[in-house]
Amino acid sequence: MNGRAIETREYKLFPSPRNEYLEVFAHKVFVPYPYDLIDLPSFNLKGKFTLFAACRLSDMKMGQMASFELPEDANKFEADFKPD
């Protein structure tokens, strides 16, 4: 995966080098914790997922954004994610 930024209408994204896919999936969860270590494989998700360092353009808030192929994976991440 290359280190180039991806810009959407909502975010400027910097892909994690551990991502298997270069894709922003439809179901997104932004967490305002730019320095937390997030190990998405440990969530035992069913579909594809990606993780990005993110800048939310509406308020320039830095954090991380996880994107998921399946809505149930996004819901599981939101329910199970606990910041450090």
C-alpha positions as CSV (number, residue, x, y, z in Angstrom):
1,M,0.0,0.0,0.0
2,N,1.4,3.4,-0.9
3,G,1.6,6.2,1.6
4,R,-0.4,8.7,-0.4
5,A,-3.3,10.6,1.2
6,I,-6.8,10.0,0.1
7,E,-9.3,12.9,0.3
8,T,-13.0,12.4,0.5
9,R,-15.7,15.1,1.1
10,E,-15.5,14.4,4.9
11,Y,-11.9,13.3,5.6
12,K,-8.3,13.5,4.6
13,L,-7.0,10.0,5.1
14,F,-3.6,8.4,5.4
15,P,-3.7,4.6,5.0
16,S,-2.2,2.3,7.5
17,P,0.7,0.3,6.0
18,R,-0.9,-2.8,7.5
19,N,-4.1,-2.4,5.4
20,E,-4.7,-5.3,3.0
21,Y,-6.9,-3.2,0.8
22,L,-6.6,0.2,-0.7
23,E,-10.3,1.1,-0.4
24,V,-12.5,3.2,1.8
25,F,-15.5,1.0,2.5
26,A,-19.1,2.3,2.8
27,H,-19.4,1.9,6.6
28,K,-17.1,4.3,8.5
29,V,-16.3,4.9,12.1
30,F,-14.3,8.0,13.2
31,V,-12.6,7.9,16.6
32,P,-10.9,11.1,17.9
33,Y,-7.9,9.2,19.2
34,P,-5.0,9.8,16.8
35,Y,-2.4,7.9,18.9
36,D,-4.3,4.8,20.1
37,L,-3.1,1.5,18.6
38,I,-6.1,-0.1,16.9
39,D,-5.6,-3.7,15.9
40,L,-8.7,-4.4,13.7
41,P,-7.9,-8.1,13.1
42,S,-8.3,-8.7,16.9
43,F,-12.0,-7.6,16.6
44,N,-12.7,-10.9,14.7
45,L,-14.6,-9.1,11.9
46,K,-16.4,-11.0,9.1
47,G,-15.7,-8.7,6.2
48,K,-13.0,-6.5,4.8
49,F,-11.8,-3.5,6.7
50,T,-9.2,-0.7,6.5
51,L,-7.8,1.7,9.0
52,F,-6.6,5.3,8.3
53,A,-5.1,8.2,10.2
54,A,-7.7,10.8,9.6
55,C,-8.4,14.5,9.6
56,R,-12.1,15.3,9.8
57,L,-12.4,18.3,7.4
58,S,-15.6,19.8,9.0
59,D,-13.7,20.7,12.2
60,M,-10.1,19.7,11.4
61,K,-10.2,17.1,14.2
62,M,-7.5,14.5,14.0
63,G,-8.2,10.9,14.8
64,Q,-8.5,7.5,13.1
65,M,-11.1,6.2,10.8
66,A,-11.9,2.6,10.3
67,S,-14.0,1.6,7.3
68,F,-15.9,-1.7,6.9
69,E,-17.4,-3.7,4.1
70,L,-20.2,-4.9,6.4
71,P,-22.4,-2.7,8.6
72,E,-22.4,-5.3,11.4
73,D,-18.6,-5.0,11.6
74,A,-18.8,-1.3,12.0
75,N,-21.4,-1.8,14.7
76,K,-19.2,-4.4,16.5
77,F,-16.2,-2.0,16.3
78,E,-18.2,0.9,17.7
79,A,-19.5,-1.3,20.6
80,D,-16.1,-3.0,21.4
81,F,-13.6,-0.2,20.9
82,K,-12.2,1.2,24.1
83,P,-9.6,4.0,23.9
84,D,-6.3,3.5,25.7
